[in-house]
Amino acid sequence: MNKHLSPSKIRLVSTLIAIIFALPLSWGILTGFYAWLSPFIMLNSVLLLKSFNFMNLLALLILIFSVVKKRFFCNYICPTGYLCDRVSTLSPLKQSVHRNMPDISGPIALLSVVSALAGLPLLIFFDPMSLFNGFFTVFRGHVTPWEIVVFSAFPVLLALNFFLPGIWCSKLCPLGGLQNLSYSIRQAFPRMAIEEEPKNIRFPGLNRRYFLAAGAGLTAGLMIPRYLRPKPESFIRPPGSTEPGVFNILCIRCGNCIKSCPTGIITRNSDTRNILSFMTPVISFVNGYCIENCNNCGSVCPTGSIANFSISKKKNIILGKAEIRLDECLLLNNAECNRCKVSCGYNAIEYKYSEELMATIPVVKMEQCTGCGACQVMCPPGVIEVISKFDY
């Protein structure tokens, strides 16, 4: 290969691009773009939801190409692998320190994919693109201590490669393991291979370790969801979110929706009392509302935990319903105000005269209210609150 296009230089450029798109810099639908390139995320998502997003084609093409080009994503694209390799070169130790450790990356990948097919993407959180993108969420500011702790996993991974050089890519990475599995297909069709391999390599799928992993994944996917009963939630989720039982196990906490939200209303749930929803995205109408012409959160979600909805359909997506405490409303306290009505983009608030109160009062038309939060943010005395759809 031309020295100017060496794999090392390609990986460096790829890593720089991935970092740029991972940073909270208002990239819109390109936020965290590299998460869409992971076949491991794609398979876990598609097998669980039984649906296919057109953006999943990117990861599917990479997976298909890895059949003929061993670990194509790792060797040319993966920013996590590149940074782990750079750290490994700084280590005074040799990669032989973990030479006798078995390569469990393939079994890990198979376990998660099979468990996803059965109903639980067990290890989707360990995808390198998930760890990578999640870490860069901490640069958006106003980060909680819990977020710093949870998303320090990526720096910890880099530190692990300093003390055990190369261990992530060679022994643990489920995305690398999945590519190894796909490449093993070429043994059934030798002419598909680009590299020359020893002829005595056995098909990995026939290895006992892989059978055990597949069995464990099937058992976990069938049994564990029965015990993962989601607690009642009072969260307001981003528009297009799947139901809590699916959302909590499918969301990889990558932070793409948080970084892409133009009004900054998406944050993380740091309530440790509901461990299943811990660090998942929730909405807080403090400094803004869910604007009518935005679908960024659904466009950047690589797992489908937030559906990729169209703006024209957004008026039919319910986040919650607005409730007004009339006793504190300015209209009932000898003051003029129309902020809630004029701010509502869905015409869900009207004024009616109340015989009982002998005053004109704001009334929420529940059939039109989506819970976008505009009225809550704009209300001068703060007497409007959007109630989660799980609470009414």
C-alpha positions, 0 to 999 in steps of 0.5 A: 500500500502507498506509504501516504495511505498507510493503515496507521495514517488512515486510523489517525485521520479517522480518530480525529474525525470521530473525536470532532463528531463526538464533541458537543459542538452542535453537529446536528444529525452528525453527532456521534456519527461513528456509532452508526458504523458499529456492526455490534451495535447494529446487530444488537439493535436490529435483532431486539427491535426486529426493525432496520433503519436505513442508517444501519446499512453503514454497519451492515456494509462494514460487517459484510466487508469484514468477511473478506478483510479481517477486522476491517473496522479495527484496522482502518476506522476504530478510534477506540482501538487506535487510542488503545494502541497508542497508549499500549506503545507507551507501556514499558511492558510487552504484549506477551504479559497476557499471551496466555489469556484466552481471547474472549472477544468472540464469545462475548460478541456471540453471547450478546447478539444471541441474547438480543435475539431472545430479548436482551442485548446483554453487552451492548454497553461494551461496544467501543463506540458506545464507550468512546461517544459516552465519554465525550458527553462530559465536555458539554458542561454542567456534568454531575459527579455521577456522569464523571464516574460512569463515563470514566470507563473510557479513560479506564480502558486506556489505562488498562491498555497501559498496564496490559498492552493491547488487551482490549483489541486482542482479547476483549473487544466485542466488536473485534470479536464479531468481525473475527466471527464474520471473517471465519465465514471465509473458511467455507469459501477460501477464495473470498479471503484476501489474506493468506491464512494457515489451512488448519484453522478451525471454524471458530463457531465449532469451538466449545467456547462459542457454543457455551456463549451462544447457550448463555446468551439464549438463556440470558435473553429468555430468563433475565427480562422476566426479572427486570421489571421496570419500576414506575417512571415519572421521567419525560423521555425524548420524543420517539422513545420506546417503552421503558422496558425496552428503552432501559436495556437498549439505550447505550448511554452514548449521549448522542441525543444530549449533545445534538439537542439544540435547546439543551433540555435532554440530560441524564437520569442520575436517580440511583433508586431506579438502576435500570434507567440510570444514566438514560436520557430524560428531559428537563424543561428548565432552559428550553423546550422541545421545539416543533421542527427538530428531530435530532435525537431520533436521527442520532440514536444508533440503537433505535431506543429513540425512533427516527421520526419525521418532523411531520409526525412529531405532533402525534408524539406525546411526551406528557401533558401540561397542567396549570395551577390556576390559583397562581395564574396571573389571569386570576390575580388581576394581571394580563398574560397570554404567554402560554397561548402564544408560545404553544406551537400546537394550539393546545391552549385556549382561553375560556370564561369560567362561571365558577371563578368568574374569570377567563382562564387558560385551558389545555386541550389535551387532545392537542397537547404533546407536552413539548414544554413551551408553556412551562418555560414561558409561564412568568409565575411558573405555574405550568408543569408538564406531567410525564405520560406515565403519570396520568 
